[in-house]
Amino acid sequence: MLAIQKSLRFIQPGRHEPTLHTPPFGACPVAPSTAIFPGPWFGNSGVEVFIDGTYDRARPAPEYRAVSGGRAAQLPPGFAYPQAALWGLITNAFFGVLRAAVLLSLFGARPQVAGYTVQDALTYTAMTQLLIAAFSLFGWSELMRTIHRGEVGTELLRPHHFLLFWTAQDAGRAAGQFVLRGVPILLIFALLWPLSWPQGAGGWVLTAVSLLLAWACGFAFRFLVNCAAFWTPDAVGVGRFAWAVLGLSCGFLMPLAFFPGWLRDALAWTPFPSMLNTSVELWLGVRSGPDAWTALATQLAWTAALFAAAEVTLRRGLRRLEVAGG
């Protein structure tokens, strides 16, 4: 197996001739040089091929890669495209204000609805808007596209655990979206309305752990949905249905406390509240003391169960995988 060279490479989209880079002596002990083909094979993202006569593997390369301290550094998509993050932030803020206005009209002159004050409801809206991009609440189909295009064959050649690789990628994406789009949304809401905040250091720690579990639980569910691409070419339709169910059942559209009792009881037996609603309730202090620890344990259990299901589904899906082409 050839070693990937550790060198500085910039891949310029739009160029269709290979750019040859030869690293300094000793930088690449096996492969003396690498050709970067910025062609259209993977959506103008580039393919790396060792050109010493031995083909190791071709893989999509980001448009811009740099090296820091001898290791390749790749920016998450949110940081690589700050203007897209800015316009996404503006859109998020606009629709967040609209959702807040709807909730305010729901309360009217009433001080509370289902145990929520007006301030709690506004905080809930801010939190759900904050987490739209980080938790991919409107859907995620990267793996689905990779399977349909056949790029999954290339991914499987890499010496890593497939599920953990995608988990790490999504963690970086989520962190970037949280910083660039999530935190500013919270600040905008805090400037417009008074918000509720976690109580004390313990409240902040519980909320942080819960948010991490909510992301992991949601990612495992999204990965499972994307695995439908192993069985059907119409996995996008499966995804659209799944994202609709997710948006309603995780508490994004409105707090689950506003739902009828029978529906809340039914959803309590599903993983969906653990993907968003639980974290926001811990932030608001709706669940505290032993109930808060029970909520975290439930999130952890659902996360472990969904990751186990994702691993089993992935293995079964790979048995059906056929990649044609050269």
Secondary structure, DSSP 4 states (H G I P E B T S, - for coil): -PPPP----B--TT--S-EEE-PPTTS-SS-S-EEEE-SGGGSSS-EEEE-SS------B--SB-EEETTEEE---HHHH-HHHHHHHHHHHHHHHHHHHHHHHHHHTT-SEETTEEHHHHHHHHHHHHHHTTTTTTT---HHHHHHHHTTHHHHHTSSS-HHHHHHHHHHHHHHHHIIIIIHHHHHHHHHHS------HHHHHHHHHHHHHHHHHHHHHHHHHHHGGGGT-TTHHHHHHHHHHHHHHHTTSSS-GGGS-HHHHHHHTTSSGGGGTHHHHHHHHTSS-THHHHHHHHHHHHHHHHHHHHHHHHHHHHHHH------
